[in-house]
Amino acid sequence: MIGNLATNLCILRHTKNLTQKEVAKKLGISEAKLSWYERNITVPNEEMLKELADFYGVTVQQLTEEDL
């Protein structure tokens, strides 16, 4: 289910020309935590998955299951 999450987070952030610092600040999380998500070190909880999906304008399903 979460197989594509890390890759998709990186792709979406780069597509929007944003830094990890910018995204983390807008989401109210640490830059380290966002980095962990993008490197598949840890998985965000359901609430954070929804926030990430909303931020990038995709569904949670697209974020976690599809190749973006």
Contacts in CASP RR format, 6 or more apart in sequence:
PFRMAT RR
TARGET T0000
AUTHOR 0000-0000-0000
METHOD contacts of the structure
MODEL  1
MIGNLATNLCILRHTKNLTQKEVAKKLGISEAKLSWYERNITVPNEEMLK
ELADFYGVTVQQLTEEDL
1 64 0 8 1.000
1 65 0 8 1.000
2 43 0 8 1.000
2 64 0 8 1.000
3 64 0 8 1.000
3 65 0 8 1.000
4 63 0 8 1.000
4 64 0 8 1.000
4 65 0 8 1.000
4 66 0 8 1.000
4 67 0 8 1.000
4 68 0 8 1.000
5 37 0 8 1.000
5 40 0 8 1.000
5 43 0 8 1.000
5 44 0 8 1.000
5 63 0 8 1.000
5 64 0 8 1.000
6 37 0 8 1.000
6 38 0 8 1.000
6 39 0 8 1.000
6 40 0 8 1.000
7 67 0 8 1.000
7 68 0 8 1.000
8 58 0 8 1.000
8 62 0 8 1.000
8 63 0 8 1.000
8 64 0 8 1.000
8 66 0 8 1.000
8 67 0 8 1.000
8 68 0 8 1.000
9 34 0 8 1.000
9 37 0 8 1.000
9 38 0 8 1.000
9 52 0 8 1.000
9 63 0 8 1.000
10 38 0 8 1.000
11 68 0 8 1.000
12 56 0 8 1.000
12 58 0 8 1.000
12 63 0 8 1.000
12 68 0 8 1.000
13 19 0 8 1.000
13 20 0 8 1.000
13 23 0 8 1.000
13 38 0 8 1.000
13 56 0 8 1.000
16 56 0 8 1.000
20 31 0 8 1.000
20 34 0 8 1.000
20 35 0 8 1.000
20 38 0 8 1.000
21 31 0 8 1.000
23 34 0 8 1.000
23 55 0 8 1.000
24 30 0 8 1.000
24 31 0 8 1.000
24 33 0 8 1.000
24 34 0 8 1.000
26 55 0 8 1.000
27 34 0 8 1.000
27 48 0 8 1.000
27 51 0 8 1.000
27 52 0 8 1.000
27 55 0 8 1.000
29 48 0 8 1.000
33 42 0 8 1.000
35 41 0 8 1.000
36 42 0 8 1.000
37 43 0 8 1.000
37 44 0 8 1.000
37 52 0 8 1.000
44 52 0 8 1.000
49 60 0 8 1.000
49 63 0 8 1.000
49 64 0 8 1.000
50 60 0 8 1.000
52 63 0 8 1.000
53 59 0 8 1.000
53 60 0 8 1.000
53 62 0 8 1.000
53 63 0 8 1.000
56 63 0 8 1.000
58 68 0 8 1.000
62 68 0 8 1.000
END
